[in-house]
């Protein structure tokens, strides 16, 4: 499959418009259309439904678009490996993590790069739902995540690299009783903000408490990701339940208050996940560093 044609497809699917995609690549629309037609012929499927006003993905097109980014990343990984071999580097280690998580693992990665200076170590920001798939498909060697987010899969292994807990985070001037801790009952009187991609046990406990409450509760607002939750807190739109390490680094220039959850078990492990059958020496060296 021609990589450039795949990139053309990705941008047509993103814009839902051949003209805008052609402008992005500084090519003519007819040339772009030919590339997409050739890709459809090569794959043996129709990718778009076209009419005079709209461009829509077919079922097959939607499948390709969903996996397109991971596919392109994998091709880039192959070329990086070839480049590493050509340059005589000792090896490389690909690490996936989520935006705002990197600071929790900075010291560990720095120790590794000091111990193995000839290894090309890279860390990429990968959307939360794709973390496990990126490991299973071999796009990355290692992913940093939270223990409750690791799917049950016999091909995956994990190693604990730290512990943390969830806290309630709000603007310093948010109208809420002062104190170093907060109860479930107090929380349920406020609008809570949670990233949609996480499902910690503490959230399920809050949802159960809300269902059993005899009082009307504002409920939990789900937002697409952690940066959106951070933004809403900074705007004073509610209280977010966040890992402590995120609350210490994600908020910039806005004074916040952090309260412990007094009557809930909010602990969890920070873990690294990897494929059990990945015997790459750079990965084994990293795991050995963690264990020691």
Buried (B, 14 or more C-beta within 10 A) or exposed (E): EEEEBBBBBBBBBEBEBBEBBBBBBEEEBEEBBEBBBEBBEEBEBBBBEEEEEEBEBBEBBEEBBEBBEBBBBBEEBEEBBEEBEEEEEEBBBBBBBBEBBBEBBEEBBEEBEEEBEEBBBEBBEBBBEBBBBBBBBEBBBBBBBBBBBBEEEEEBBBBEBBEBBBBBBBBEEBEBEEEEEBBBEBBBEBEBBBBBBBEBBBBEBBBEBBEEEEEEBEEBBBBEBBEBBBBBBBEEBBBBBBBBBBBBEBBEEBEBBBBBBBEBEBEBBBBBBBBEEBEBEBBEBBBEBBEE
